[in-house]
């Protein structure tokens, strides 16, 4: 486990023995509770997963999620530690994201390929116009979410600007060349990630990945693979679904602004010039990745605000 992950888990109640598990390995979670807790597993939409086992734990104990929840199939789950006598949304510690992934390659065998377990995280983005809180769709865009969080943890976005603002459409950032009027919109971290197109809508406040366009799209066709898989770090925040609806299924939705929509509105109202470039580009001052806690759980708002 990385030093960063060890730090994130330092004061947690639920701690995985490692972050990746093969299909034939137990998914071992170490529970360290000062009070009796019940382990509660839900899918990403909050629906409970049945178990025939006693999930109450007192003190320090190791459990195997495969044995506790034999009904788990390929998909994304969240594991909570709920105090005795309580029910969700009450919990202690930091919840875990449990992703049972399948092999997406053409012709690959069906079934589980690997399981990844990590703390449920969100992001605080401080800008010159205020601070936004962002939560992530781990279920439909796991690789995109992981990439975005990793870049944020490494300080990639700090000091960048929102280099493109299209009124009633999108606010775009994530380009290290964004301050350069001649090259803004062309930069990235030096690598690209594959598309994870999904069924989440480009509603106001939604985060989606920018990518290269394909001339075929003007004919109503899907982008070819070289354009579809060209995203890296540039992202946009949606403003008006009547205009962004056309992006559904063609760009990777990976998260949403769940607090700070007033900041989004301020960014959207910035004066712009040629090429939809802000005349005074607003700055991304600092991006901080945080773990979910009982006191701060933006995921409670992720679907409730839609």
N, C-alpha and C positions, 0 to 999 in steps of 0.2 A: 504494500500500500504506500502511495506517495506521501511525502512529508506534509503536503498541503491537505490531503484527505485525512491524515492522522490528526492534524490540528482541528479540522472540522468536526471530527468525531470525539474530540477530547472530553467534552462534557455531555455527550449524548447518552441516552438510555439504550438505544439500538445501535449495535456496531457489527457490521458484517466481518467475517473472518478474512475476506478478501473481496475484490471488486468484480472479478470475473469467475464464472463457474461453468465447467463442462457439463453436458447433459447427464453424465453418469456420476456426478459429484453431488453430495448433499449441499444445499444452499444454507450454510451455517451462519446464524445470527447470534451474536452474544448479547444477552439482555442483562443490563446492570441497573436494577430498579431499587430505589430506596423505599418504595411502597409497593404493595401488590398491584400489578397491572395486567390487563388483558390485551393480547395481541389481536389487532383487528386489521384484516386485509381487505382492501376495496380495489375495484378497477379504477381507471383514471377518471371515470365519470362519477365515481362515488358509490357504485353499487357493491354491496358486500359479497365476499366469497365464502361459501359455506365450508365448514369443517366439522368432522366428527370427533375431534380431539379437544381436550381441555387446553385452552390457550392462556390460562392464567399463570403468571410467573411472579415469584417473590424472590428478591435478592438477585444473585448472579447465577445465570444459567445459559447454556447454549441450546439452541433449538434448530431443527432442520425444517425449512419452509416447505420442502417437498412432502415431508411426512405430515406436517400440520395441515397443509392445504393441497390434497391430492387432486382437487378439481382445477388447479392452476393449469392453464394452457398458454400457448404463445400469445403474448400481449403485454400490456404495461399495467402495473399494480402499484399501490402505495400501502406501506405497512406502518401502522400507528401503534403506539403503546398508550392504552387508555386506562386511567386510574380506576381502581375497583369501585363499583357502584355508579360509574359515569358511562356516558355514551358519546360517540362523536357528535359534535365537533370538539369535545374536550379530549386532550391528549397531553402527554409529557414528552420532553426531549424533542429530537428532530426526526420526522418521518423519513422512511427510506423509499426510494423509487426502485422497484423490482421490474426489470425488463427481460422477459423471456423471448428472445429473438429467434426468428426463423431465417433460413437461407434464401435470400432474394434473387440469387442467380437463376437464369433460365435453365430449366431442366434439373434443378437441384432437388434432392429428396425433401419431402414434406416433414414437418415436425420441428422440434426445437433444435437450434444450432448452438446457442450459448445464452447464459443468463448474466446480466450485469446488475449490480446493486450499488446504489450511491445515495448520498443524502439529498433530500428534496431542497432545491435551491431556487432563489429568485435574484433579481438584479435591481440595484438602485442606480439610476443614471442622473447625475447632477449636471445641469446645463446652465448656461448664462441666463436662461429664462425660468429656471426653477428645476425641481427634481421630479422624476418619474419613477414609478415602480413597475417592473416588468416580470411577468410569470411566463412559463414556457410549456408548450405542448409536447411533453416528453413522449406521448403516445403515438403521435402521427409524424413527428419530425425529430427522432432521437439523435441522429447524427448532426443535424443542423443545430439543435439546442446545445449539444456537447461542444461543438466547434465554437459557437458564440460565447458560451460560458468560459471556455478555455482562453479565448482571446481576451475577454474582459478581465479574467484573473491575472493575466500577464501584463495588463496595462495598455493593451493595444489601442483602445479607443480614447484613452485619456489625452486631452489636448486637441483632438480632432474637431471638425466642424460639421454642421449640416450644410452640405454643399449644393443641395438642390431642393427647391420648394415649389411644387406645382399646386396652385390654388385649387382647393376643393378636390384634390387628388391624393398627393403623397408628400411627406417630408422625408428626405433621404440623407443618410450619413454612412459612416463606416469606411471612408476612403482616406488613407494617410496623405494623399495628394490633394485633398479637398480644398486647401487654402490657395492652391495654384489655379488661377482663372483659366489657364490654357490646358491644364491636364486634369483638373478636377472631374471625377467620375470615371477615371481610368485606373485607379490604384487598387491595391489589395495586399494581402500578406505574402503573396508569392506562391499560392496554391489554390486549388479549386475543390469544391465538394459536390458530390452528386445530388441531384434534385430529389426531394421527397414531397412531390406534389400530393395533396391530400384533399379531403372534403371540407376543411374548415374555410369559412367564408372570409373575404377581405373586408370585414366590417370596420367601422371607425375604431381606431386604437390598435388594430391588429398589426403585428410585426410580420413582415415577409421579406424574403431575400431578393435583392436585385440581381440581375443576370444579363447576359448579352441577348439581344433580340434576334429573331429569325425572320427573314422576309416572308416565309410561308405563313407566319401568324397573321399577316394582313389579309390572307385568303381564308381565314377561319380555321387553319390547321394548327396542330400542336407543334411546338418547337422541336427541331431535330436534336439529337443527343449532345452535339457539341455546344449548342446554345443552352439547352436545358440544364446541363451539368457544368455551367460556367460561373456559378455563384462562388463567393469566397468570404468577404467580410462586409460588403455594402448591403445595407438593409433599408427598408422604408417603413414608415408608419402611415397607415391608411387614414384618410380624412372623410370621404363621402362615399358610402357604399353604392350610390346610384351611378358613380363613375368607376369605382374600383371593382365592381362586380365582374367586369370583363376579365379580371385577372384570376378568378377562381379556377382552380385546377391546373393553372399554367405557371404559377409561382409558388414557392414553398412557404406556406404559413407556418411559423414556428413559435409564436408567442403573442402576448397582448399587453398593452399598457393597462394596468388595473387600478393604479392611483396616479394622479397627476394629469388628467385629461385637460385641465386648464392650461397646463404647460404645452401640451400638444397644440391647443388652440392658439397660444401665443406664437409658437413656432410657425404655425400655418399662416399667421397674419403678417409675417415679416415681409417688408418690401423686397421685391425681386427685380432683376434686370434681364439682360440678354441670356438666353439659355436657361431660364428659370433659376439663375444663380442669385442668392440673396445679396443685396447690396452691402450688408454688414452680416456676414455668416455667423449664426449663433454657434457658440462653442459647447462641446461636450467636455466639461471640466474634469469629471471624475466618475468612473464606473466601478461600483463595488458589488461583488458577489456575496450574498449572505445565505445562511441556512434558515429554513423555516423553523419557527419556534411557536410555542403556545401563545406567546404574546404578539407574534407577527406571522400571519399565515395568509399571504396574498392569494393562495390557490382557492381559498374560500370564495373569492370574487371572480375567479377566472371564467366560470361559466354563468355565474349568477348575474353578471352585468351584461350578458348578451341578450 
